[in-house]
Amino acid sequence: MKQWKISHTPQQQLPNLALSPLYEALRDNEQFLKNHAFYKISKGHIETCSKDTCEEIAENGEKNTLVVYFNDRENVLFFNGEETIITPGQANMIRHFLLSSNEKNHATE
């Protein structure tokens, strides 16, 4: 079996080939996804951010602010420098209460 070797590293753009614009589009798309991979959701506001920004917010959030962090492996609750791992059911319940209730409209389910 013959092995093919590409002489360009992933960081280099292919020289003057038909794939060059495609490579640039893929690189730009990858950067966009990296910068907008996570959602930061609070009452009435949704924004996207990078994983690094999301982790920074979770670990160093504002004082007296509860952060529910959903990641690939576990769900973590952050509050005033403390953190605890919670189950997916607990995380979804807390998310629902935080986003769907207030002092006048209590969430019961």
C-alpha positions in Angstrom: 0.0 0.0 0.0 1.4 3.4 -1.0 1.3 6.2 1.6 0.8 9.8 0.6 2.6 12.5 2.4 1.4 16.1 2.4 4.3 18.5 2.6 2.3 21.3 4.3 1.6 21.6 8.0 -2.0 22.4 9.0 -1.0 26.0 9.8 0.3 26.6 6.2 -2.0 27.6 3.4 -1.9 25.4 0.3 0.0 27.3 -2.4 -2.1 28.3 -5.5 -4.4 25.3 -5.6 -8.1 25.2 -6.1 -8.4 24.2 -2.4 -6.8 27.3 -1.1 -10.1 29.3 -0.7 -11.7 26.3 0.9 -8.8 25.9 3.3 -9.2 29.6 4.3 -13.0 29.2 4.7 -12.5 26.2 6.9 -9.8 28.0 9.0 -12.1 31.0 9.5 -15.0 28.7 10.4 -12.9 26.9 12.9 -11.9 30.2 14.5 -15.5 31.3 14.6 -16.6 28.1 16.3 -13.8 28.4 18.8 -14.9 31.9 19.8 -18.6 31.1 19.9 -18.8 27.5 21.1 -20.5 28.2 24.4 -23.6 30.1 25.4 -23.8 32.4 28.4 -27.4 32.6 29.4 -28.9 34.9 32.0 -32.5 36.2 32.4 -33.4 38.0 29.2 -29.9 37.8 27.7 -28.0 35.2 25.6 -24.6 35.6 24.2 -21.9 33.3 22.8 -18.3 33.0 24.1 -15.2 30.9 23.8 -14.6 27.9 26.1 -11.8 29.8 27.8 -14.1 32.8 28.5 -16.8 30.5 29.8 -14.4 28.8 32.2 -13.1 32.1 33.4 -16.7 33.3 34.1 -17.5 30.1 35.9 -14.4 30.0 38.1 -14.1 33.7 38.7 -17.6 34.9 38.5 -19.2 37.9 40.2 -19.6 37.7 44.0 -23.0 36.3 45.1 -23.7 35.1 41.6 -24.7 31.4 41.0 -23.2 29.9 37.9 -24.4 26.5 36.5 -21.7 25.2 34.1 -22.7 22.5 31.7 -19.7 20.9 30.1 -19.0 17.6 28.3 -18.2 15.5 31.3 -20.1 17.0 34.2 -22.2 19.8 35.5 -20.7 22.1 38.1 -22.3 24.7 40.3 -20.1 27.7 41.2 -20.8 30.2 44.0 -18.4 32.7 45.7 -15.3 30.6 45.0 -16.9 27.3 45.9 -17.9 24.6 43.4 -19.7 21.3 43.5 -20.5 18.7 40.9 -24.2 18.2 40.3 -26.2 15.7 38.3 -27.7 16.6 34.9 -31.2 16.5 36.5 -30.1 18.9 39.2 -28.4 21.2 36.7 -31.5 21.4 34.5 -33.8 22.0 37.5 -31.6 24.8 38.7 -31.4 26.3 35.2 -35.2 26.2 34.9 -35.7 27.9 38.3 -33.1 30.6 37.6 -34.4 31.4 34.1 -38.2 30.8 34.5 -39.1 32.1 38.0 -38.9 35.2 40.1 -40.4 36.6 43.3 -43.8 37.1 41.7 -43.8 34.0 39.5 -42.7 30.9 41.4 -41.6 27.9 39.3 -43.3 24.8 40.7 -42.1 22.2 38.2 
